[in-house]
């Protein structure tokens, strides 16, 4: 039951302002690494910022995180935590 509750919160919970990160610097590297390990991007594409943000958007839609999607260039911390856990 705890796992189901946690998944419900992850997919349908609200994003708090303090939980939104800019996808740049170390966070950008973490996102690129997680997307690479998950097979969303190749190693060569990880350094292209536009490709990274496009791929992150595709990841969010594919993994059903639409309710946690932020404006371009930003990411919900809960999504990043999930990405790191899946990779």
ABEGO torsion letter per residue (X at the ends): XAAAAAAAAAAABBBBAAABBBBBEAAAAAAAAAAAAAGABBAAAAABAAAAAAAAAAAAAAAGAAAABBBBGBBBAAAAAAAAAAX
